[in-house]
Structure formats: structure tokens, C-alpha cells
Amino acid sequence: MNAPRLERARRADIDAFVDLLEAAAQWMVARGIEQWRPGGMRAQRGAFIAAQDAGEVYVVRSGARVIGGAVLRAVPDPIWRDSPEPSALYLGKLVVARDRVGSGLGTRIVEECERVARERGVAWLRLDCVATNGSLARYYEQLGYYPRGVVDGLLRHDKRMAPPAGVAVGSLDAIDFARWRPDSVATLLFVVRGGEVLLIRKLRGHGAGKINGPGGMVEQGETPRACALREIEEEVGVVAANATPLVELRFQNTDGSSMLGFAFRADACRGDAHDTAEAVPFWCSLDAVPYDAMWDDDRLWLPYLLDRTPIVGEFLMHDDRLVAHRLRPIDAAALERAVDMARD
């Protein structure tokens, strides 16, 4: 079966598109999700007709039936007023028929919007969701969209469509991770207890000044778990127990260098954390993790670790800045095997 393909809507499609939006709004309200309100989409029918006239409404069909769609426009939404971007498209009103939820159609529509954006030569695709809709935010982040802050109650995300110029590796799609061999292996360990997590402000080396969990490079012949336990004791003076791997981190730099990382969680430790030449430790409420002072990728995967949800993250970096990413779930046993196989 051919994959669904996004196409510009015809005037006759608008009522079907609005019906899909209304059905989604009713479903959201029934589940306490504050995203769209019933009746609100139908009230905007005239605006959707104008958008269709401008070529901004796209739909997916199954035979003659409209089963999904989105609005894709070049005019920036006011919520991006503090971050103007001359080369961007804005994706909104993403919707699929209720009987197609869970089929992957929503992801396919996003991918098709990305295809349109690349064909039009724009550098960024931007979208948003209500800030309280955590499940939708995570969905977008798993698809490679990076959170850009909340404005007027809406959480903004964007994704780079064009790679940086003149680099050795320009996209995650260019990497065969089945054959990927990282240059080095590193670890992080987060101790979580009593509603708090132990963090550090790194004092020297790569990332000096940033906040993160204790960690470091795996030494010759050392396992990642042994490295994580050694590093936290050396850096802040505590002995952690029962370190569990929850995140596999695959970092590919645009210059061709690479690093594999594993982030562990422990629920107990012995000793009192104290300053060392490496780091200044502090306990932080789980509700106040200072992501703005951390690496760009941390805000994407650390919430999964804190929720005990195993994931794999793939990250393309350029000059220590995140260019692109993907997140996907992984079975806990498979992650344990990956840890066991990884040695420097």
C-alpha cells in the first residue's frame, strides 16, 4: 500500500477538514485536554476557506474521504514575535480522523509537511501546542522538534530543515546507526530521592559552567555502570546504589566525531555531597530542574529518566549546539544489553 501523501486541499474539502477538527476538539475536551474547544473550529470556517484560497490547507485522502490534514503557512504566528525567522513555515491544525488515531497517520502528515518545507527551501518548520498538553509536547519532541519556550500559554517547537553549510555530517538520516561506532563512551548518574535530584555545576573541562549530573568518560576496560559509580564518588563524594540505565545517548557531531553516552538513575546514596575540584553539587526539586543552564539536549531526555521511562536519543551537534534529534522508546532489557556491550 502506498504511503498517504499530503496534497493541497480543494474548496470542497474544507467542510470535511473542519469536521475532523471539531471531532478532535470534542475528544480533547472529554479527556480534559485544553487544546481546542468544540465549536471553535466551525467558527473559523471562513478563515480556513481563505487559507485554502492561499494554498495553505493540506489534506490526506483515503479514496474520496479526507482522513487528515494541516495548515502550513509562511506568515509567522504572533507567538514567535520575539524570535523572527525569515526562512520558516508554520504548521498548525494538525488533525487525523478519530478512526485513524494510532495508525501513524499523524506522524506521516508531519513528515509530509517537512517534505513540503524542504521542497520550498525553508530552513525551519515551526509548530506549537498548549503548554499544559504534555503528551503532545513529548510527541513533537520525539519527532525531532525542540521546545522554544512558552508564550501566551503556548509551547513553541521548531526543527531545522536545512543542515549547516560545509559540514561532514549534515543530518541524522545520513547516519547508519546500526553500523555506527562512537569515538568514546561516557556516562551520567542522577540520584533521585525525596522529590529531589542531585545535580552539579561543572567547574572544569568540557561543559565547564553548565549544570548536569555527575559523570565522565569510560576508562579502558571499564563498564559504563562502573564508570558512573566511580565518577559520582570522585566528583561529589557520594556512593550511589543500584544504578539503573534509563537513557542511551548517541551524539554525532557535524565534524564527524561522535560519542555514546548512558544516563543512569539511582534512588539512594551514602555520604554527603560536597564540593570538589571537579564540581559543585546541589539537590534540586524535580519541579525546578534548571534546563536553561544545561546542555540543549538535556531537556529532551532527562524528563524520561526522572519518570523511569527507558529511551534512546540520537543527536546531531554543531559547535556544541543541538542541530537535530530523534527520541524513541527502548525495552529496559535491551538497554541493559547495550550497556553490557559498551566499553571504551
Beta strands, then each sheet from edge to edge (+ up, - down):
strand 1: 7-8
strand 2: 57-62
strand 3: 65-73
strand 4: 88-96
strand 5: 124-130
strand 6: 146-151
strand 7: 154-160
strand 8: 185-193
strand 9: 196-202
strand 10: 211-212
strand 11: 215-217
strand 12: 239-241
strand 13: 244-253
strand 14: 258-266
strand 15: 268-270
strand 16: 279-285
strand 17: 311-318
strand 18: 321-329
sheet 1: 1+ 2- 3+ 4- 5- 7+ 6-
sheet 2: 10+ 9- 8+ 11-
sheet 3: 10+ 9- 8+ 14+ 13- 17- 18+
sheet 4: 10+ 9- 16+
sheet 5: 12+ 15-
end
